[in-house]
Amino acid sequence: MQLMNIDKARYRKNLNIVIVGFIATLLVLALLFGQLLILSFEQEGVNNFRYNLLGAVLSLLACMAVLHTLKMSNFFKEIYYVWQIKQLQNLIYRKVKKVKKAAKNLEQDALIILTFYYQSQQQVYQLDDNTLTISKVNKDLADLQETITNNNLTISVEKFDKKLITSFK
């Protein structure tokens, strides 16, 4: 996956619309499904909790199905991209100790992974206004770039591929 430029204002606006829309739709559908199930299967003296719970589960499934079908639309482009980046960051984070160890030995794949990891973190932190930890990421990236430069290496984030992560077990 390649890093791409994101319009922060558009991303934040669309993300807020999706969040509010998802919550509102989930609430309305949960109430609707719950009431329909209660009306359809109501029994005298029986607690309706299970019908309401089933209604909430059905509404969650319906909302997820809608998001799944819309994820490739132009409106969701940035949101889906950031979601994918965060998934990759999670995969890298689980192996970051091994990757950093390999990077100290100047292994090219490890240096590519770390470059992607830090640059993607920079981007996501800026998009999410995470000002608390971005300075650490900036320092880590600068240190990594210094190591690459001092050893006359050519490392490009464009060479990153998810498959590189699987080589670190």
C-alpha positions in Angstrom: 0.0 0.0 0.0 1.3 3.4 -0.9 0.9 6.6 1.1 -1.3 9.2 -0.5 -2.0 12.8 0.1 -5.2 13.4 2.0 -7.2 16.7 2.2 -7.5 17.0 6.0 -10.6 19.2 5.9 -12.5 16.8 3.6 -11.4 13.8 5.6 -12.5 15.2 8.9 -15.8 16.4 7.4 -16.6 13.1 5.8 -15.5 11.1 8.9 -17.8 13.2 11.1 -20.7 12.7 8.7 -20.1 8.9 8.7 -19.8 8.7 12.5 -23.0 10.7 13.2 -24.8 8.9 10.4 -23.7 5.5 11.7 -24.8 6.2 15.2 -28.1 7.7 14.2 -28.9 4.9 11.8 -27.8 2.3 14.3 -30.1 3.8 16.9 -33.1 4.1 14.7 -32.7 0.6 13.2 -32.2 -1.0 16.6 -35.4 0.6 17.8 -37.3 -0.3 14.6 -36.0 -3.9 14.5 -36.6 -4.4 18.2 -40.2 -3.2 17.9 -40.9 -5.3 14.8 -39.6 -8.4 16.5 -41.6 -7.7 19.7 -44.8 -7.2 17.6 -44.1 -10.3 15.6 -43.2 -12.7 18.4 -44.6 -11.1 21.6 -45.7 -13.5 24.3 -47.7 -12.7 27.4 -45.5 -12.1 30.4 -42.2 -12.7 28.6 -39.2 -10.3 28.9 -38.6 -8.6 25.5 -34.9 -8.1 26.2 -33.8 -10.8 23.7 -35.9 -9.2 20.9 -34.4 -5.8 21.6 -30.9 -7.3 21.7 -31.5 -9.1 18.4 -32.8 -5.8 17.0 -29.6 -4.1 18.0 -27.5 -6.9 16.4 -29.5 -6.8 13.2 -29.1 -3.0 13.0 -25.4 -3.3 13.5 -25.2 -5.9 10.7 -27.3 -3.7 8.4 -25.0 -0.7 9.1 -21.9 -2.7 8.5 -23.3 -4.0 5.2 -24.0 -0.5 4.1 -20.5 0.7 5.0 -19.0 -2.3 3.3 -20.8 -1.6 0.0 -19.9 2.1 0.2 -16.3 1.8 1.2 -15.0 2.2 -2.4 -17.1 5.2 -3.1 -15.4 8.6 -3.6 -17.0 9.9 -0.4 -15.3 7.1 1.6 -12.0 7.1 -0.2 -10.0 8.9 2.5 -11.8 7.2 5.4 -11.2 3.8 4.0 -7.6 4.6 3.2 -6.9 5.8 6.8 -8.6 2.7 8.1 -6.3 0.5 6.0 -3.3 2.4 7.1 -4.2 2.0 10.7 -4.6 -1.8 10.1 -1.1 -1.9 8.6 0.3 0.1 11.5 -1.2 -2.4 13.9 0.4 -5.3 12.0 3.8 -3.6 12.1 3.4 -2.6 15.8 3.0 -6.3 16.7 6.4 -7.0 15.1 8.1 -3.7 15.7 10.7 -5.0 18.1 11.9 -7.6 15.6 11.8 -5.0 12.8 13.8 -2.5 14.8 16.4 -5.1 15.7 16.7 -6.0 12.0 16.9 -2.3 11.1 19.9 -1.9 13.5 21.6 -4.5 11.3 20.7 -2.3 8.3 18.4 -4.9 6.7 16.7 -3.2 3.8 13.2 -4.7 4.4 13.2 -3.6 8.0 14.3 -0.1 7.0 11.5 0.1 4.4 8.9 -1.1 6.9 10.0 1.4 9.6 10.1 4.3 7.1 6.5 3.4 6.0 5.5 3.0 9.7 6.8 6.3 10.8 5.6 8.3 7.7 2.2 6.7 8.0 2.0 7.5 11.7 2.9 11.1 10.9 0.1 11.3 8.4 -2.5 9.7 10.6 -1.5 11.7 13.7 -1.8 14.9 11.6 -5.2 14.0 10.3 -6.4 13.0 13.7 -4.8 16.1 15.4 -2.8 13.8 17.7 -0.3 16.5 18.8 0.8 14.6 22.0 2.8 11.8 20.3 3.7 13.2 16.9 6.9 14.7 18.2 8.2 11.2 19.2 7.3 9.9 15.7 9.0 12.9 14.1 12.2 12.2 16.1 12.1 8.4 15.4 11.7 9.2 11.6 14.5 11.7 11.7 16.8 9.2 13.5 15.9 6.5 11.0 16.6 8.9 8.1 19.9 9.8 9.7 20.9 6.1 9.9 19.9 5.6 6.3 21.9 8.6 5.1 25.0 7.9 7.2 25.1 4.4 5.7 24.6 5.6 2.1 21.5 3.5 1.7 18.6 4.2 -0.7 15.3 3.4 1.1 12.0 4.3 -0.5 8.7 4.1 1.2 7.2 3.3 -2.3 8.9 -0.1 -2.0 6.7 -1.0 1.0 4.5 -4.0 0.6 2.4 -5.8 3.3 4.2 -9.0 2.4 7.4 -7.5 3.9 5.9 -7.6 7.4 5.3 -11.4 7.2 9.0 -12.1 6.9 9.4 -11.0 10.6 8.2 -13.9 12.8 
